[in-house]
Amino acid sequence: MDTVPEHLHLKFINYIKDIYFEFAYGKFWDAPEFVSPIKEGQSAAKYVLGGTFADYCKNNTLLDNTAMRNINKDVHNRIYTLLISGYFNR
């Protein structure tokens, strides 16, 4: 708040509230789905980014709203799969 001009404090607070309560909890996201699990010895980064994101990179897909939605959904599903399968408990 120290860096926000005083006349914008309320606007800034509302902005942060919207981010925290609307986006942080995934209010408008599709429910995640369990997808094929990580392969033995595969890094989490390669697994998470190795689906739609990697395919779009290989195909030079234009990152429009539809592509970004597909990437976000796939990454969300892959992180969910890691969580459900206990990957982060190791």
C-alpha positions in Angstrom: 0.0 0.0 0.0 3.0 2.3 0.5 3.5 2.5 -3.2 -0.1 3.0 -4.1 -1.3 6.6 -4.3 -3.7 7.3 -1.4 -6.6 8.2 -3.7 -6.3 4.7 -5.3 -6.2 2.7 -2.0 -9.8 1.5 -2.2 -9.5 0.6 -5.9 -6.3 -1.3 -5.1 -7.9 -3.2 -2.2 -10.8 -4.2 -4.4 -8.4 -5.3 -7.1 -6.5 -7.5 -4.7 -9.7 -8.9 -3.2 -11.0 -9.8 -6.7 -7.7 -11.6 -7.5 -7.7 -13.4 -4.1 -11.3 -14.5 -3.9 -12.1 -14.9 -7.6 -9.0 -16.4 -9.1 -7.0 -17.9 -6.2 -9.7 -20.4 -5.5 -10.3 -21.2 -9.2 -14.0 -20.1 -8.9 -14.4 -20.0 -12.7 -12.1 -22.9 -13.6 -13.3 -26.3 -14.8 -12.9 -29.1 -12.2 -9.6 -30.8 -12.7 -9.4 -34.3 -14.1 -7.0 -37.1 -13.3 -4.9 -37.8 -16.4 -2.2 -40.4 -17.2 0.3 -40.5 -14.3 3.9 -39.4 -14.4 6.3 -42.0 -15.8 8.9 -43.4 -13.5 12.0 -41.2 -13.5 10.3 -38.3 -15.4 10.8 -34.9 -13.9 7.7 -33.0 -12.7 8.5 -30.1 -15.0 8.7 -32.3 -18.1 5.5 -34.0 -17.1 3.5 -30.8 -16.4 4.7 -29.1 -19.6 5.0 -32.2 -21.8 1.3 -32.4 -22.9 -0.6 -29.7 -24.7 2.0 -27.0 -24.1 4.7 -29.2 -25.7 2.4 -30.1 -28.6 1.6 -26.5 -29.3 5.3 -25.5 -29.2 6.2 -28.2 -31.7 3.4 -27.2 -34.0 4.0 -23.4 -33.7 0.5 -22.9 -32.5 -0.7 -19.3 -32.1 -1.2 -18.7 -28.4 -4.6 -17.2 -28.7 -7.3 -17.4 -26.0 -8.4 -20.9 -27.0 -4.8 -22.2 -27.1 -4.1 -20.6 -23.7 -7.2 -22.1 -22.2 -6.2 -25.6 -23.5 -2.7 -25.2 -22.1 -4.0 -24.0 -18.7 -6.5 -26.8 -18.5 -3.9 -29.4 -19.3 -1.3 -28.1 -16.9 -4.1 -27.8 -14.2 -5.0 -31.5 -14.8 -1.4 -32.6 -14.7 -0.7 -30.8 -11.4 -3.9 -32.2 -10.0 -2.8 -35.7 -11.0 0.6 -35.2 -9.3 -1.2 -34.1 -6.1 -3.7 -36.9 -6.1 -1.1 -39.6 -6.8 1.0 -38.4 -3.9 4.0 -37.2 -6.0 4.6 -34.2 -3.6 4.6 -36.5 -0.5 7.8 -38.2 -1.6 
